[in-house]
């Protein structure tokens, strides 16, 4: 390949007849002054003519050609259908992303609020627990104060039993 790198694509497009008209004039001017591109074009033309003459073309019956054409058409329409579905789906997903983010933010806020209230609840419970403990201590203190009285009552009970059972003495 001796063609100029910037014009290499032009060689193939020109030989195949697909070079756009706006570039054709530029290509012809370059071709008239560049022997390398001219030689590359002539080599490509000879190669393609050799292919046409030496390589047999596969022959398709009209029925086979129609079947292939229909299959290609179905495939293109199916791809177009899926492409439009993907486009529609991507629009819906684009709308769902902010909604999902808002829902996540709401859930995190609810969880944080619940955690905060749960953190405060034991303190309230501990206050009531402290009050219960203080009340129990007061009752215990009262029992301790009245312990002498309880001991005396116990002594009286024993005396009553003794008096009732005179025969023990």
C-alpha positions as CSV (number, residue, x, y, z in Angstrom):
1,X,0.0,0.0,0.0
2,X,1.7,3.1,-1.3
3,X,-1.2,5.5,-1.2
4,X,-0.9,8.5,1.0
5,X,-2.4,7.7,4.4
6,X,-4.9,10.6,4.4
7,X,-6.2,9.5,1.0
8,X,-6.1,5.7,1.4
9,X,-9.9,5.6,2.1
10,X,-10.5,7.7,-1.0
11,X,-8.9,5.0,-3.2
12,X,-11.4,2.4,-2.2
13,X,-14.4,4.7,-2.2
14,X,-13.5,5.9,-5.7
15,X,-13.1,2.4,-7.1
16,X,-16.4,1.3,-5.6
17,X,-18.1,4.5,-6.8
18,X,-19.1,5.7,-3.4
19,X,-16.9,8.8,-3.1
20,X,-19.1,11.8,-2.2
21,X,-19.2,14.5,-5.0
22,X,-17.8,17.2,-2.7
23,X,-14.7,15.1,-2.1
24,X,-14.4,13.8,-5.6
25,X,-12.9,17.0,-7.0
26,X,-10.3,17.2,-4.2
27,X,-9.4,13.5,-4.8
28,X,-9.0,14.0,-8.6
29,X,-6.7,17.0,-8.0
30,X,-4.6,14.9,-5.6
31,X,-4.6,11.9,-8.0
32,X,-3.3,14.0,-10.9
33,X,-0.2,15.0,-8.8
34,X,0.4,11.8,-6.8
35,X,1.8,8.8,-8.7
36,X,1.6,6.5,-5.5
37,X,-2.2,7.0,-5.1
38,X,-2.7,6.7,-8.9
39,X,-0.8,3.3,-8.9
40,X,-2.8,2.1,-5.8
41,X,-6.0,3.0,-7.5
42,X,-5.0,1.1,-10.7
43,X,-3.9,-1.9,-8.6
44,X,-7.3,-1.9,-6.8
45,X,-9.2,-1.7,-10.0
46,X,-7.3,-4.6,-11.6
47,X,-7.8,-6.7,-8.4
48,X,-11.6,-6.1,-8.4
49,X,-11.9,-6.9,-12.2
50,X,-9.9,-10.1,-11.6
51,X,-12.3,-11.1,-8.9
52,X,-15.3,-10.5,-11.1
53,X,-13.9,-12.6,-13.9
54,X,-12.3,-15.4,-11.9
55,X,-14.5,-15.8,-8.9
56,X,-17.9,-17.4,-9.6
57,X,-20.8,-15.6,-8.2
58,X,-23.2,-17.5,-6.1
59,X,-26.6,-17.7,-7.8
60,X,-29.7,-17.4,-5.7
61,X,-33.1,-18.3,-6.9
62,X,-35.7,-15.6,-6.7
63,X,-37.4,-17.6,-3.9
64,X,-34.1,-17.7,-1.9
65,X,-33.5,-14.1,-2.5
66,X,-37.0,-13.2,-1.3
67,X,-36.6,-15.4,1.8
68,X,-33.3,-13.7,2.7
69,X,-34.8,-10.3,2.1
70,X,-37.8,-11.1,4.4
71,X,-35.6,-12.4,7.1
72,X,-33.4,-9.3,7.0
73,X,-36.5,-7.1,7.1
74,X,-37.9,-9.0,10.1
75,X,-34.6,-8.8,11.9
76,X,-34.4,-5.0,11.2
77,X,-37.9,-4.4,12.4
78,X,-37.4,-6.6,15.5
79,X,-34.2,-4.6,16.3
80,X,-36.1,-1.4,15.7
81,X,-38.9,-2.6,18.0
82,X,-36.4,-3.5,20.8
83,X,-34.5,-0.3,20.3
84,X,-37.7,1.7,20.8
85,X,-38.6,-0.4,23.9
86,X,-35.1,0.2,25.3
87,X,-35.5,3.9,24.6
88,X,-38.8,4.0,26.4
89,X,-37.5,1.9,29.3
90,X,-34.4,4.1,29.6
91,X,-36.7,7.2,29.9
92,X,-38.7,5.5,32.6
93,X,-35.6,4.4,34.5
94,X,-34.4,8.0,34.2
95,X,-37.6,9.1,36.0
96,X,-37.4,6.3,38.5
97,X,-33.9,7.2,39.7
98,X,-34.9,10.4,41.5
99,X,-37.9,8.7,42.9
100,X,-35.8,5.8,44.2
101,X,-33.3,8.2,45.7
102,X,-36.1,10.1,47.5
103,X,-37.6,6.8,48.8
104,X,-34.1,5.8,50.1
105,X,-33.7,9.2,51.8
106,X,-37.1,8.8,53.4
107,X,-36.3,5.3,54.7
108,X,-33.0,6.5,56.1
109,X,-34.7,9.4,57.8
110,X,-37.4,7.1,59.3
111,X,-34.7,4.7,60.5
112,X,-32.6,7.5,62.0
113,X,-35.7,8.9,63.7
114,X,-36.6,5.4,65.1
115,X,-33.0,4.9,66.3
116,X,-33.1,8.3,68.0
117,X,-36.4,7.6,69.7
118,X,-35.2,4.1,70.7
119,X,-32.1,5.7,72.2
120,X,-34.2,8.0,74.3
121,X,-36.7,5.3,75.4
122,X,-34.2,3.4,77.6
123,X,-33.4,6.7,79.3
124,X,-37.0,7.1,80.1
125,X,-37.2,3.5,81.2
126,X,-34.1,4.0,83.3
127,X,-35.7,7.0,85.0
128,X,-38.7,4.8,85.9
129,X,-36.3,2.0,86.9
130,X,-34.4,4.4,89.1
131,X,-37.7,5.5,90.7
132,X,-38.7,1.9,91.3
133,X,-35.3,1.1,92.8
134,X,-35.6,4.2,95.1
135,X,-39.0,3.1,96.2
136,X,-37.7,-0.4,96.9
137,X,-34.8,1.1,98.9
138,X,-37.3,3.2,100.9
139,X,-39.4,0.1,101.7
140,X,-36.2,-1.8,102.7
141,X,-35.2,1.1,104.9
142,X,-38.6,1.1,106.5
143,X,-38.3,-2.6,107.1
144,X,-34.9,-2.1,108.7
145,X,-36.3,0.6,110.9
146,X,-39.1,-1.6,112.0
147,X,-36.9,-4.7,112.4
148,X,-36.8,-4.2,116.2
149,X,-40.6,-4.1,116.2
150,X,-40.7,-7.3,114.1
151,X,-38.2,-9.0,116.4
152,X,-40.4,-8.0,119.4
153,X,-43.5,-9.3,117.7
154,X,-41.7,-12.6,117.0
155,X,-40.8,-12.8,120.7
156,X,-44.4,-12.1,121.7
157,X,-45.6,-14.9,119.4
158,X,-43.2,-17.3,121.1
159,X,-44.5,-16.2,124.5
160,X,-48.1,-16.7,123.4
161,X,-47.3,-20.2,122.4
162,X,-45.6,-20.9,125.7
163,X,-48.5,-19.5,127.7
164,X,-51.0,-21.5,125.7
165,X,-49.0,-24.6,126.4
166,X,-48.5,-24.4,130.1
167,X,-47.5,-28.0,130.3
168,X,-44.2,-27.3,128.5
169,X,-42.9,-25.3,131.5
